[in-house]
């Protein structure tokens, strides 16, 4: 029975650590912009092509 108490307390401790890390990441702005990186990935090739055209002229 004591093993259950130990595992329960350890799981609560791990959950609290993850919650604190998540709150820290949110406050530091890790999740501010979720749209731009996905769109930037789609248009990377076009940006390279336009940059090459600009450097050739």
Secondary structure, DSSP 8 states (H G I E B T S, - for coil): -HHHHHHHHHHHHHHHHHHHHHHHHHHTTTTS-SSHHHHHHHTHHHHHHHHHHHHH-
